[in-house]
C-alpha cells in the first residue's frame, strides 16, 4: 500500500496540470481568407526576364557583339526567371557578377533554360558574355551591361 501512495499523489498532481484549454491559435491560421501568411504549399511566381545576345545588327558593325537590354532593373528580395535568347551565329553565355547567376553557353539561334534567382542586396552588378579572349572578348566588344538592384 505504501508503494501505491506516491504513485497516487503523482497522478493527482499531473491531473491538475492538464487543463481543458486549447493552445492559442496561430494568427495566420485564424486570419480570414486572403490574409496572414501563405500556405506552406504556395509557391511564389518568379518574374520572367529575357536577355538577347548576338552579333552585329542594323546599327552595329558585324564584328561587334550585342546584348539587350543593356540594363536590367530588378528589386531586391523578388524572384526572377532569367532566360538567354541567342539570335547570333555563334554560342554565347551570360554571367551576372555578385549575384551568382550564370547561364551556360547557348548555341546560335537557341534560347536557354531559365535560371531562377533572387537578388538579396541592392547595388549595381556587371552582366556579360564570358566567351572570347583578348581582342575577341565578347564582353569587351559590346556584349556587356549591368543589373541595377534597388
N, CA, C and O atoms as a GROMACS GRO file, in nm:
protein
  600
    1UNK      N    1   0.081  -0.118   0.000
    1UNK     CA    2   0.000   0.000   0.000
    1UNK      C    3   0.086   0.125   0.000
    1UNK      O    4   0.056   0.222  -0.070
    2UNK      N    5   0.195   0.124   0.079
    2UNK     CA    6   0.283   0.240   0.083
    2UNK      C    7   0.344   0.268  -0.054
    2UNK      O    8   0.370   0.384  -0.086
    3UNK      N    9   0.368   0.168  -0.133
    3UNK     CA   10   0.426   0.187  -0.266
    3UNK      C   11   0.326   0.254  -0.359
    3UNK      O   12   0.366   0.323  -0.452
    4UNK      N   13   0.198   0.237  -0.337
    4UNK     CA   14   0.096   0.294  -0.422
    4UNK      C   15   0.069   0.440  -0.388
    4UNK      O   16   0.024   0.516  -0.475
    5UNK      N   17   0.095   0.481  -0.264
    5UNK     CA   18   0.065   0.617  -0.222
    5UNK      C   19   0.142   0.723  -0.305
    5UNK      O   20   0.078   0.818  -0.352
    6UNK      N   21   0.273   0.712  -0.325
    6UNK     CA   22   0.343   0.813  -0.407
    6UNK      C   23   0.289   0.814  -0.550
    6UNK      O   24   0.281   0.921  -0.612
    7UNK      N   25   0.253   0.700  -0.604
    7UNK     CA   26   0.200   0.693  -0.739
    7UNK      C   27   0.064   0.763  -0.747
    7UNK      O   28   0.036   0.830  -0.846
    8UNK      N   29  -0.018   0.748  -0.644
    8UNK     CA   30  -0.149   0.812  -0.641
    8UNK      C   31  -0.134   0.964  -0.632
    8UNK      O   32  -0.206   1.038  -0.699
    9UNK      N   33  -0.040   1.012  -0.550
    9UNK     CA   34  -0.016   1.155  -0.538
    9UNK      C   35   0.034   1.214  -0.670
    9UNK      O   36  -0.007   1.324  -0.708
   10UNK      N   37   0.121   1.144  -0.737
   10UNK     CA   38   0.172   1.190  -0.866
   10UNK      C   39   0.059   1.201  -0.968
   10UNK      O   40   0.056   1.296  -1.046
   11UNK      N   41  -0.032   1.108  -0.967
   11UNK     CA   42  -0.147   1.111  -1.059
   11UNK      C   43  -0.234   1.234  -1.033
   11UNK      O   44  -0.281   1.297  -1.127
   12UNK      N   45  -0.256   1.268  -0.906
   12UNK     CA   46  -0.339   1.383  -0.871
   12UNK      C   47  -0.270   1.512  -0.917
   12UNK      O   48  -0.336   1.600  -0.973
   13UNK      N   49  -0.141   1.524  -0.895
   13UNK     CA   50  -0.067   1.644  -0.935
   13UNK      C   51  -0.070   1.660  -1.086
   13UNK      O   52  -0.097   1.769  -1.135
   14UNK      N   53  -0.043   1.554  -1.161
   14UNK     CA   54  -0.042   1.561  -1.306
   14UNK      C   55  -0.180   1.594  -1.361
   14UNK      O   56  -0.191   1.667  -1.459
   15UNK      N   57  -0.284   1.542  -1.302
   15UNK     CA   58  -0.419   1.570  -1.347
   15UNK      C   59  -0.453   1.717  -1.328
   15UNK      O   60  -0.527   1.774  -1.408
   16UNK      N   61  -0.401   1.779  -1.227
   16UNK     CA   62  -0.426   1.921  -1.201
   16UNK      C   63  -0.355   2.010  -1.302
   16UNK      O   64  -0.400   2.122  -1.326
   17UNK      N   65  -0.244   1.962  -1.362
   17UNK     CA   66  -0.169   2.042  -1.459
   17UNK      C   67  -0.233   2.038  -1.596
   17UNK      O   68  -0.217   2.132  -1.675
   18UNK      N   69  -0.306   1.935  -1.626
   18UNK     CA   70  -0.368   1.922  -1.757
   18UNK      C   71  -0.501   1.996  -1.756
   18UNK      O   72  -0.594   1.954  -1.687
   19UNK      N   73  -0.510   2.105  -1.830
   19UNK     CA   74  -0.634   2.182  -1.835
   19UNK      C   75  -0.713   2.149  -1.960
   19UNK      O   76  -0.666   2.077  -2.048
   20UNK      N   77  -0.833   2.202  -1.966
   20UNK     CA   78  -0.917   2.182  -2.082
   20UNK      C   79  -0.897   2.290  -2.187
   20UNK      O   80  -0.959   2.285  -2.293
   21UNK      N   81  -0.810   2.389  -2.160
   21UNK     CA   82  -0.791   2.498  -2.254
   21UNK      C   83  -0.706   2.453  -2.372
   21UNK      O   84  -0.607   2.381  -2.355
   22UNK      N   85  -0.745   2.496  -2.490
   22UNK     CA   86  -0.668   2.467  -2.610
   22UNK      C   87  -0.554   2.568  -2.620
   22UNK      O   88  -0.565   2.678  -2.567
   23UNK      N   89  -0.445   2.531  -2.687
   23UNK     CA   90  -0.336   2.627  -2.705
   23UNK      C   91  -0.384   2.744  -2.790
   23UNK      O   92  -0.477   2.729  -2.869
   24UNK      N   93  -0.320   2.861  -2.775
   24UNK     CA   94  -0.363   2.977  -2.854
   24UNK      C   95  -0.352   2.949  -3.003
   24UNK      O   96  -0.260   2.879  -3.046
   25UNK      N   97  -0.443   3.003  -3.081
   25UNK     CA   98  -0.445   2.982  -3.226
   25UNK      C   99  -0.335   3.063  -3.291
   25UNK      O  100  -0.302   3.173  -3.246
   26UNK      N  101  -0.278   3.008  -3.397
   26UNK     CA  102  -0.178   3.078  -3.477
   26UNK      C  103  -0.248   3.190  -3.552
   26UNK      O  104  -0.353   3.168  -3.612
   27UNK      N  105  -0.192   3.311  -3.549
   27UNK     CA  106  -0.255   3.426  -3.612
   27UNK      C  107  -0.284   3.403  -3.760
   27UNK      O  108  -0.392   3.438  -3.808
   28UNK      N  109  -0.188   3.343  -3.834
   28UNK     CA  110  -0.209   3.322  -3.977
   28UNK      C  111  -0.321   3.222  -4.001
   28UNK      O  112  -0.398   3.237  -4.095
   29UNK      N  113  -0.330   3.120  -3.914
   29UNK     CA  114  -0.433   3.018  -3.933
   29UNK      C  115  -0.570   3.071  -3.898
   29UNK      O  116  -0.670   3.024  -3.953
   30UNK      N  117  -0.579   3.169  -3.807
   30UNK     CA  118  -0.708   3.220  -3.766
   30UNK      C  119  -0.751   3.342  -3.845
   30UNK      O  120  -0.862   3.392  -3.827
   31UNK      N  121  -0.665   3.392  -3.934
   31UNK     CA  122  -0.698   3.510  -4.012
   31UNK      C  123  -0.803   3.475  -4.118
   31UNK      O  124  -0.807   3.361  -4.164
   32UNK      N  125  -0.887   3.570  -4.156
   32UNK     CA  126  -0.985   3.546  -4.262
   32UNK      C  127  -0.914   3.510  -4.392
   32UNK      O  128  -0.796   3.541  -4.410
   33UNK      N  129  -0.986   3.443  -4.482
   33UNK     CA  130  -0.928   3.404  -4.610
   33UNK      C  131  -0.863   3.522  -4.679
   33UNK      O  132  -0.917   3.633  -4.680
   34UNK      N  133  -0.743   3.497  -4.738
   34UNK     CA  134  -0.673   3.602  -4.810
   34UNK      C  135  -0.581   3.685  -4.723
   34UNK      O  136  -0.510   3.772  -4.774
   35UNK      N  137  -0.580   3.661  -4.593
   35UNK     CA  138  -0.493   3.738  -4.505
   35UNK      C  139  -0.396   3.644  -4.434
   35UNK      O  140  -0.416   3.523  -4.434
   36UNK      N  141  -0.294   3.700  -4.375
   36UNK     CA  142  -0.198   3.621  -4.299
   36UNK      C  143  -0.092   3.561  -4.389
   36UNK      O  144  -0.076   3.601  -4.504
   37UNK      N  145  -0.020   3.464  -4.334
   37UNK     CA  146   0.091   3.402  -4.406
   37UNK      C  147   0.039   3.308  -4.514
   37UNK      O  148  -0.069   3.251  -4.499
   38UNK      N  149   0.115   3.291  -4.626
   38UNK     CA  150   0.071   3.200  -4.730
   38UNK      C  151   0.080   3.056  -4.681
   38UNK      O  152   0.156   3.026  -4.589
   39UNK      N  153   0.002   2.968  -4.742
   39UNK     CA  154   0.008   2.826  -4.709
   39UNK      C  155   0.147   2.774  -4.738
   39UNK      O  156   0.218   2.828  -4.824
   40UNK      N  157   0.186   2.669  -4.668
   40UNK     CA  158   0.320   2.613  -4.686
   40UNK      C  159   0.341   2.566  -4.829
   40UNK      O  160   0.454   2.568  -4.878
   41UNK      N  161   0.237   2.523  -4.898
   41UNK     CA  162   0.249   2.472  -5.033
   41UNK      C  163   0.243   2.580  -5.140
   41UNK      O  164   0.256   2.549  -5.258
   42UNK      N  165   0.224   2.707  -5.103
   42UNK     CA  166   0.213   2.814  -5.200
   42UNK      C  167   0.351   2.851  -5.254
   42UNK      O  168   0.443   2.878  -5.176
   43UNK      N  169   0.364   2.853  -5.386
   43UNK     CA  170   0.491   2.890  -5.449
   43UNK      C  171   0.480   3.034  -5.498
   43UNK      O  172   0.377   3.075  -5.551
   44UNK      N  173   0.586   3.111  -5.480
   44UNK     CA  174   0.590   3.248  -5.529
   44UNK      C  175   0.636   3.241  -5.675
   44UNK      O  176   0.739   3.181  -5.705
   45UNK      N  177   0.561   3.303  -5.764
   45UNK     CA  178   0.593   3.302  -5.907
   45UNK      C  179   0.711   3.396  -5.934
   45UNK      O  180   0.712   3.510  -5.887
   46UNK      N  181   0.809   3.347  -6.009
   46UNK     CA  182   0.924   3.430  -6.047
   46UNK      C  183   0.889   3.509  -6.172
   46UNK      O  184   0.831   3.455  -6.266
   47UNK      N  185   0.926   3.638  -6.173
   47UNK     CA  186   0.900   3.721  -6.290
   47UNK      C  187   0.996   3.682  -6.403
   47UNK      O  188   1.117   3.673  -6.382
   48UNK      N  189   0.942   3.661  -6.522
   48UNK     CA  190   1.024   3.622  -6.637
   48UNK      C  191   1.093   3.745  -6.695
   48UNK      O  192   1.031   3.848  -6.719
   49UNK      N  193   1.224   3.731  -6.718
   49UNK     CA  194   1.302   3.835  -6.785
   49UNK      C  195   1.390   3.767  -6.889
   49UNK      O  196   1.430   3.652  -6.871
   50UNK      N  197   1.420   3.838  -6.997
   50UNK     CA  198   1.499   3.779  -7.105
   50UNK      C  199   1.607   3.876  -7.149
   50UNK      O  200   1.584   3.996  -7.159
   51UNK      N  201   1.725   3.821  -7.174
   51UNK     CA  202   1.835   3.898  -7.232
   51UNK      C  203   1.862   3.835  -7.368
   51UNK      O  204   1.872   3.712  -7.380
   52UNK      N  205   1.874   3.920  -7.470
   52UNK     CA  206   1.901   3.874  -7.606
   52UNK      C  207   2.043   3.912  -7.644
   52UNK      O  208   2.088   4.024  -7.619
   53UNK      N  209   2.115   3.817  -7.703
   53UNK     CA  210   2.253   3.840  -7.744
   53UNK      C  211   2.269   3.801  -7.891
   53UNK      O  212   2.192   3.722  -7.944
   54UNK      N  213   2.372   3.858  -7.956
   54UNK     CA  214   2.400   3.826  -8.095
   54UNK      C  215   2.520   3.904  -8.143
   54UNK      O  216   2.592   3.965  -8.064
   55UNK      N  217   2.539   3.902  -8.275
   55UNK     CA  218   2.650   3.976  -8.336
   55UNK      C  219   2.593   4.075  -8.436
   55UNK      O  220   2.498   4.045  -8.507
   56UNK      N  221   2.654   4.194  -8.440
   56UNK     CA  222   2.615   4.294  -8.538
   56UNK      C  223   2.470   4.338  -8.524
   56UNK      O  224   2.408   4.320  -8.419
   57UNK      N  225   2.418   4.396  -8.627
   57UNK     CA  226   2.281   4.444  -8.628
   57UNK      C  227   2.269   4.564  -8.718
   57UNK      O  228   2.366   4.603  -8.784
   58UNK      N  229   2.151   4.625  -8.721
   58UNK     CA  230   2.125   4.738  -8.810
   58UNK      C  231   2.222   4.853  -8.787
   58UNK      O  232   2.271   4.912  -8.883
   59UNK      N  233   2.250   4.884  -8.662
   59UNK     CA  234   2.338   4.998  -8.633
   59UNK      C  235   2.467   4.956  -8.563
   59UNK      O  236   2.537   5.038  -8.504
   60UNK      N  237   2.499   4.825  -8.571
   60UNK     CA  238   2.620   4.772  -8.506
   60UNK      C  239   2.704   4.698  -8.610
   60UNK      O  240   2.651   4.611  -8.679
   61UNK      N  241   2.833   4.730  -8.622
   61UNK     CA  242   2.918   4.656  -8.717
   61UNK      C  243   2.915   4.506  -8.686
   61UNK      O  244   2.906   4.468  -8.569
   62UNK      N  245   2.922   4.420  -8.787
   62UNK     CA  246   2.911   4.276  -8.766
   62UNK      C  247   3.024   4.217  -8.680
   62UNK      O  248   3.013   4.103  -8.634
   63UNK      N  249   3.131   4.294  -8.657
   63UNK     CA  250   3.241   4.245  -8.573
   63UNK      C  251   3.215   4.269  -8.425
   63UNK      O  252   3.291   4.222  -8.341
   64UNK      N  253   3.107   4.344  -8.392
   64UNK     CA  254   3.076   4.373  -8.252
   64UNK      C  255   2.961   4.286  -8.204
   64UNK      O  256   2.879   4.239  -8.284
   65UNK      N  257   2.955   4.267  -8.075
   65UNK     CA  258   2.853   4.183  -8.014
   65UNK      C  259   2.747   4.270  -7.948
   65UNK      O  260   2.775   4.382  -7.905
   66UNK      N  261   2.625   4.217  -7.942
   66UNK     CA  262   2.515   4.295  -7.884
   66UNK      C  263   2.455   4.221  -7.765
   66UNK      O  264   2.459   4.099  -7.756
   67UNK      N  265   2.398   4.299  -7.675
   67UNK     CA  266   2.329   4.248  -7.556
   67UNK      C  267   2.214   4.344  -7.529
   67UNK      O  268   2.235   4.465  -7.518
   68UNK      N  269   2.092   4.291  -7.517
   68UNK     CA  270   1.977   4.377  -7.492
   68UNK      C  271   1.880   4.308  -7.396
   68UNK      O  272   1.855   4.189  -7.410
   69UNK      N  273   1.828   4.380  -7.300
   69UNK     CA  274   1.858   4.521  -7.273
   69UNK      C  275   1.995   4.534  -7.207
   69UNK      O  276   2.045   4.440  -7.146
   70UNK      N  277   2.053   4.649  -7.220
   70UNK     CA  278   2.184   4.675  -7.160
   70UNK      C  279   2.175   4.688  -7.008
   70UNK      O  280   2.272   4.660  -6.937
   71UNK      N  281   2.058   4.729  -6.959
   71UNK     CA  282   2.039   4.744  -6.815
   71UNK      C  283   1.913   4.670  -6.773
   71UNK      O  284   1.805   4.690  -6.830
   72UNK      N  285   1.927   4.586  -6.672
   72UNK     CA  286   1.812   4.521  -6.608
   72UNK      C  287   1.790   4.591  -6.476
   72UNK      O  288   1.883   4.604  -6.396
   73UNK      N  289   1.668   4.635  -6.450
   73UNK     CA  290   1.635   4.698  -6.322
   73UNK      C  291   1.549   4.601  -6.243
   73UNK      O  292   1.436   4.571  -6.281
   74UNK      N  293   1.605   4.552  -6.132
   74UNK     CA  294   1.540   4.449  -6.050
   74UNK      C  295   1.516   4.500  -5.908
   74UNK      O  296   1.569   4.604  -5.868
   75UNK      N  297   1.436   4.425  -5.834
   75UNK     CA  298   1.404   4.459  -5.696
   75UNK      C  299   1.462   4.355  -5.602
   75UNK      O  300   1.443   4.235  -5.624
   76UNK      N  301   1.533   4.398  -5.500
   76UNK     CA  302   1.591   4.306  -5.401
   76UNK      C  303   1.478   4.227  -5.334
   76UNK      O  304   1.372   4.283  -5.303
   77UNK      N  305   1.501   4.098  -5.314
   77UNK     CA  306   1.404   4.012  -5.248
   77UNK      C  307   1.297   3.955  -5.340
   77UNK      O  308   1.213   3.877  -5.294
   78UNK      N  309   1.297   3.992  -5.467
   78UNK     CA  310   1.198   3.943  -5.563
   78UNK      C  311   1.262   3.836  -5.650
   78UNK      O  312   1.378   3.848  -5.690
   79UNK      N  313   1.185   3.730  -5.680
   79UNK     CA  314   1.236   3.619  -5.761
   79UNK      C  315   1.222   3.650  -5.910
   79UNK      O  316   1.122   3.706  -5.954
   80UNK      N  317   1.325   3.613  -5.986
   80UNK     CA  318   1.328   3.633  -6.131
   80UNK      C  319   1.366   3.503  -6.200
   80UNK      O  320   1.443   3.423  -6.146
   81UNK      N  321   1.311   3.482  -6.320
   81UNK     CA  322   1.343   3.367  -6.404
   81UNK      C  323   1.407   3.423  -6.531
   81UNK      O  324   1.337   3.471  -6.620
   82UNK      N  325   1.539   3.416  -6.539
   82UNK     CA  326   1.616   3.476  -6.648
   82UNK      C  327   1.645   3.373  -6.757
   82UNK      O  328   1.695   3.264  -6.730
   83UNK      N  329   1.612   3.409  -6.882
   83UNK     CA  330   1.649   3.326  -6.997
   83UNK      C  331   1.741   3.406  -7.088
   83UNK      O  332   1.741   3.530  -7.086
   84UNK      N  333   1.819   3.335  -7.166
   84UNK     CA  334   1.911   3.397  -7.262
   84UNK      C  335   1.868   3.353  -7.402
   84UNK      O  336   1.866   3.233  -7.432
   85UNK      N  337   1.835   3.449  -7.487
   85UNK     CA  338   1.796   3.420  -7.625
   85UNK      C  339   1.912   3.460  -7.714
   85UNK      O  340   1.950   3.577  -7.719
   86UNK      N  341   1.968   3.364  -7.785
   86UNK     CA  342   2.083   3.387  -7.871
   86UNK      C  343   2.034   3.398  -8.016
   86UNK      O  344   1.997   3.298  -8.077
   87UNK      N  345   2.034   3.521  -8.070
   87UNK     CA  346   1.992   3.543  -8.208
   87UNK      C  347   2.114   3.552  -8.301
   87UNK      O  348   2.102   3.588  -8.418
   88UNK      N  349   2.230   3.519  -8.247
   88UNK     CA  350   2.355   3.530  -8.324
   88UNK      C  351   2.389   3.405  -8.402
   88UNK      O  352   2.309   3.312  -8.413
   89UNK      N  353   2.512   3.406  -8.456
   89UNK     CA  354   2.563   3.296  -8.538
   89UNK      C  355   2.662   3.208  -8.464
   89UNK      O  356   2.711   3.109  -8.519
   90UNK      N  357   2.692   3.244  -8.340
   90UNK     CA  358   2.788   3.165  -8.260
   90UNK      C  359   2.735   3.152  -8.117
   90UNK      O  360   2.645   3.226  -8.078
   91UNK      N  361   2.790   3.060  -8.038
   91UNK     CA  362   2.744   3.042  -7.899
   91UNK      C  363   2.778   3.163  -7.812
   91UNK      O  364   2.878   3.233  -7.834
   92UNK      N  365   2.693   3.185  -7.711
   92UNK     CA  366   2.715   3.290  -7.612
   92UNK      C  367   2.665   3.241  -7.477
   92UNK      O  368   2.576   3.156  -7.470
   93UNK      N  369   2.723   3.294  -7.369
   93UNK     CA  370   2.676   3.266  -7.234
   93UNK      C  371   2.646   3.398  -7.165
   93UNK      O  372   2.657   3.504  -7.226
   94UNK      N  373   2.610   3.391  -7.037
   94UNK     CA  374   2.582   3.514  -6.963
   94UNK      C  375   2.609   3.492  -6.816
   94UNK      O  376   2.567   3.391  -6.759
   95UNK      N  377   2.680   3.586  -6.754
   95UNK     CA  378   2.700   3.585  -6.609
   95UNK      C  379   2.661   3.720  -6.553
   95UNK      O  380   2.669   3.823  -6.620
   96UNK      N  381   2.618   3.717  -6.427
   96UNK     CA  382   2.596   3.841  -6.352
   96UNK      C  383   2.684   3.831  -6.229
   96UNK      O  384   2.655   3.756  -6.136
   97UNK      N  385   2.792   3.908  -6.229
   97UNK     CA  386   2.888   3.906  -6.118
   97UNK      C  387   2.822   3.955  -5.990
   97UNK      O  388   2.748   4.053  -5.991
   98UNK      N  389   2.849   3.886  -5.880
   98UNK     CA  390   2.800   3.928  -5.749
   98UNK      C  391   2.662   3.875  -5.716
   98UNK      O  392   2.618   3.883  -5.601
   99UNK      N  393   2.591   3.820  -5.815
   99UNK     CA  394   2.459   3.761  -5.788
   99UNK      C  395   2.460   3.610  -5.807
   99UNK      O  396   2.356   3.545  -5.794
  100UNK      N  397   2.576   3.553  -5.838
  100UNK     CA  398   2.591   3.409  -5.860
  100UNK      C  399   2.492   3.358  -5.964
  100UNK      O  400   2.430   3.253  -5.946
  101UNK      N  401   2.479   3.432  -6.074
  101UNK     CA  402   2.391   3.392  -6.184
  101UNK      C  403   2.480   3.360  -6.304
  101UNK      O  404   2.564   3.441  -6.342
  102UNK      N  405   2.461   3.242  -6.362
  102UNK     CA  406   2.537   3.202  -6.480
  102UNK      C  407   2.449   3.117  -6.570
  102UNK      O  408   2.392   3.016  -6.527
  103UNK      N  409   2.438   3.158  -6.695
  103UNK     CA  410   2.368   3.078  -6.796
  103UNK      C  411   2.477   3.022  -6.885
  103UNK      O  412   2.554   3.098  -6.944
  104UNK      N  413   2.484   2.889  -6.897
  104UNK     CA  414   2.591   2.829  -6.977
  104UNK      C  415   2.579   2.864  -7.125
  104UNK      O  416   2.478   2.920  -7.169
  105UNK      N  417   2.682   2.830  -7.200
  105UNK     CA  418   2.687   2.858  -7.343
  105UNK      C  419   2.559   2.811  -7.412
  105UNK      O  420   2.519   2.695  -7.400
  106UNK      N  421   2.498   2.903  -7.484
  106UNK     CA  422   2.373   2.877  -7.554
  106UNK      C  423   2.403   2.880  -7.704
  106UNK      O  424   2.454   2.980  -7.754
  107UNK      N  425   2.373   2.771  -7.776
  107UNK     CA  426   2.405   2.766  -7.919
  107UNK      C  427   2.332   2.874  -8.000
  107UNK      O  428   2.228   2.925  -7.957
  108UNK      N  429   2.386   2.907  -8.115
  108UNK     CA  430   2.328   3.005  -8.205
  108UNK      C  431   2.182   2.969  -8.236
  108UNK      O  432   2.150   2.853  -8.262
  109UNK      N  433   2.095   3.070  -8.231
  109UNK     CA  434   1.955   3.050  -8.265
  109UNK      C  435   1.871   2.982  -8.159
  109UNK      O  436   1.755   2.949  -8.186
  110UNK      N  437   1.926   2.959  -8.040
  110UNK     CA  438   1.850   2.890  -7.936
  110UNK      C  439   1.829   2.979  -7.813
  110UNK      O  440   1.894   3.082  -7.797
  111UNK      N  441   1.737   2.936  -7.728
  111UNK     CA  442   1.709   3.004  -7.601
  111UNK      C  443   1.743   2.910  -7.488
  111UNK      O  444   1.710   2.792  -7.493
  112UNK      N  445   1.809   2.963  -7.385
  112UNK     CA  446   1.849   2.881  -7.270
  112UNK      C  447   1.730   2.848  -7.181
  112UNK      O  448   1.624   2.909  -7.191
  113UNK      N  449   1.750   2.750  -7.096
  113UNK     CA  450   1.655   2.721  -6.988
  113UNK      C  451   1.662   2.839  -6.892
  113UNK      O  452   1.767   2.902  -6.877
  114UNK      N  453   1.551   2.870  -6.827
  114UNK     CA  454   1.551   2.980  -6.732
  114UNK      C  455   1.632   2.950  -6.607
  114UNK      O  456   1.634   2.836  -6.560
  115UNK      N  457   1.696   3.050  -6.554
  115UNK     CA  458   1.769   3.042  -6.428
  115UNK      C  459   1.693   3.128  -6.327
  115UNK      O  460   1.679   3.249  -6.348
  116UNK      N  461   1.645   3.067  -6.219
  116UNK     CA  462   1.569   3.140  -6.118
  116UNK      C  463   1.665   3.188  -6.009
  116UNK      O  464   1.745   3.111  -5.957
  117UNK      N  465   1.654   3.317  -5.975
  117UNK     CA  466   1.738   3.374  -5.870
  117UNK      C  467   1.664   3.489  -5.804
  117UNK      O  468   1.569   3.544  -5.859
  118UNK      N  469   1.709   3.522  -5.683
  118UNK     CA  470   1.650   3.633  -5.608
  118UNK      C  471   1.764   3.721  -5.557
  118UNK      O  472   1.837   3.682  -5.466
  119UNK      N  473   1.780   3.841  -5.616
  119UNK     CA  474   1.887   3.929  -5.567
  119UNK      C  475   1.857   3.973  -5.423
  119UNK      O  476   1.746   4.018  -5.393
  120UNK      N  477   1.955   3.959  -5.336
  120UNK     CA  478   1.934   3.989  -5.195
  120UNK      C  479   1.966   4.134  -5.159
  120UNK      O  480   1.898   4.194  -5.076
  121UNK      N  481   2.069   4.189  -5.221
  121UNK     CA  482   2.116   4.321  -5.179
  121UNK      C  483   2.110   4.421  -5.294
  121UNK      O  484   2.143   4.388  -5.407
  122UNK      N  485   2.069   4.544  -5.264
  122UNK     CA  486   2.073   4.650  -5.365
  122UNK      C  487   2.216   4.675  -5.411
  122UNK      O  488   2.311   4.655  -5.336
  123UNK      N  489   2.229   4.720  -5.534
  123UNK     CA  490   2.361   4.750  -5.589
  123UNK      C  491   2.359   4.742  -5.740
  123UNK      O  492   2.255   4.713  -5.800
  124UNK      N  493   2.474   4.766  -5.801
  124UNK     CA  494   2.491   4.757  -5.945
  124UNK      C  495   2.590   4.644  -5.973
  124UNK      O  496   2.699   4.640  -5.917
  125UNK      N  497   2.549   4.552  -6.061
  125UNK     CA  498   2.626   4.432  -6.088
  125UNK      C  499   2.656   4.422  -6.238
  125UNK      O  500   2.572   4.455  -6.321
  126UNK      N  501   2.777   4.375  -6.272
  126UNK     CA  502   2.817   4.360  -6.412
  126UNK      C  503   2.751   4.234  -6.471
  126UNK      O  504   2.743   4.130  -6.407
  127UNK      N  505   2.704   4.248  -6.598
  127UNK     CA  506   2.641   4.138  -6.672
  127UNK      C  507   2.712   4.130  -6.807
  127UNK      O  508   2.726   4.231  -6.875
  128UNK      N  509   2.758   4.009  -6.847
  128UNK     CA  510   2.832   3.999  -6.973
  128UNK      C  511   2.848   3.854  -7.018
  128UNK      O  512   2.823   3.760  -6.942
  129UNK      N  513   2.891   3.838  -7.144
  129UNK     CA  514   2.927   3.708  -7.200
  129UNK      C  515   3.074   3.685  -7.168
  129UNK      O  516   3.156   3.775  -7.185
  130UNK      N  517   3.108   3.564  -7.123
  130UNK     CA  518   3.246   3.534  -7.084
  130UNK      C  519   3.330   3.477  -7.198
  130UNK      O  520   3.449   3.455  -7.179
  131UNK      N  521   3.270   3.452  -7.314
  131UNK     CA  522   3.343   3.386  -7.422
  131UNK      C  523   3.441   3.482  -7.491
  131UNK      O  524   3.427   3.604  -7.482
  132UNK      N  525   3.538   3.424  -7.559
  132UNK     CA  526   3.640   3.501  -7.627
  132UNK      C  527   3.745   3.550  -7.530
  132UNK      O  528   3.726   3.547  -7.408
  133UNK      N  529   3.856   3.596  -7.584
  133UNK     CA  530   3.965   3.648  -7.501
  133UNK      C  531   4.042   3.751  -7.581
  133UNK      O  532   4.044   3.750  -7.704
  134UNK      N  533   4.106   3.839  -7.509
  134UNK     CA  534   4.186   3.942  -7.575
  134UNK      C  535   4.102   4.025  -7.669
  134UNK      O  536   3.994   4.072  -7.632
  135UNK      N  537   4.150   4.044  -7.794
  135UNK     CA  538   4.076   4.130  -7.888
  135UNK      C  539   3.942   4.069  -7.933
  135UNK      O  540   3.859   4.140  -7.990
  136UNK      N  541   3.921   3.941  -7.907
  136UNK     CA  542   3.794   3.878  -7.947
  136UNK      C  543   3.701   3.856  -7.827
  136UNK      O  544   3.603   3.782  -7.838
  137UNK      N  545   3.731   3.919  -7.715
  137UNK     CA  546   3.646   3.906  -7.597
  137UNK      C  547   3.508   3.961  -7.628
  137UNK      O  548   3.494   4.077  -7.669
  138UNK      N  549   3.406   3.879  -7.609
  138UNK     CA  550   3.269   3.924  -7.634
  138UNK      C  551   3.233   4.040  -7.542
  138UNK      O  552   3.169   4.136  -7.583
  139UNK      N  553   3.274   4.030  -7.416
  139UNK     CA  554   3.247   4.135  -7.316
  139UNK      C  555   3.305   4.269  -7.362
  139UNK      O  556   3.237   4.371  -7.359
  140UNK      N  557   3.432   4.268  -7.403
  140UNK     CA  558   3.499   4.392  -7.440
  140UNK      C  559   3.456   4.446  -7.576
  140UNK      O  560   3.488   4.560  -7.611
  141UNK      N  561   3.383   4.366  -7.653
  141UNK     CA  562   3.337   4.407  -7.785
  141UNK      C  563   3.186   4.431  -7.790
  141UNK      O  564   3.124   4.418  -7.896
  142UNK      N  565   3.128   4.467  -7.675
  142UNK     CA  566   2.990   4.510  -7.675
  142UNK      C  567   2.888   4.422  -7.605
  142UNK      O  568   2.775   4.464  -7.584
  143UNK      N  569   2.925   4.300  -7.568
  143UNK     CA  570   2.829   4.210  -7.505
  143UNK      C  571   2.839   4.222  -7.354
  143UNK      O  572   2.876   4.127  -7.284
  144UNK      N  573   2.803   4.341  -7.304
  144UNK     CA  574   2.807   4.365  -7.161
  144UNK      C  575   2.699   4.467  -7.123
  144UNK      O  576   2.653   4.546  -7.206
  145UNK      N  577   2.661   4.463  -6.998
  145UNK     CA  578   2.562   4.555  -6.946
  145UNK      C  579   2.568   4.554  -6.795
  145UNK      O  580   2.669   4.516  -6.736
  146UNK      N  581   2.458   4.596  -6.733
  146UNK     CA  582   2.455   4.599  -6.586
  146UNK      C  583   2.319   4.562  -6.535
  146UNK      O  584   2.218   4.575  -6.605
  147UNK      N  585   2.318   4.515  -6.411
  147UNK     CA  586   2.195   4.484  -6.339
  147UNK      C  587   2.190   4.578  -6.220
  147UNK      O  588   2.281   4.579  -6.137
  148UNK      N  589   2.084   4.658  -6.213
  148UNK     CA  590   2.068   4.754  -6.103
  148UNK      C  591   1.957   4.699  -6.012
  148UNK      O  592   1.842   4.685  -6.053
  149UNK      N  593   1.995   4.669  -5.888
  149UNK     CA  594   1.901   4.615  -5.792
  149UNK      C  595   1.870   4.724  -5.689
  149UNK      O  596   1.961   4.781  -5.629
  150UNK      N  597   1.742   4.753  -5.670
  150UNK     CA  598   1.704   4.854  -5.571
  150UNK      C  599   1.619   4.792  -5.462
  150UNK      O  600   1.576   4.862  -5.370
   0.00000   0.00000   0.00000
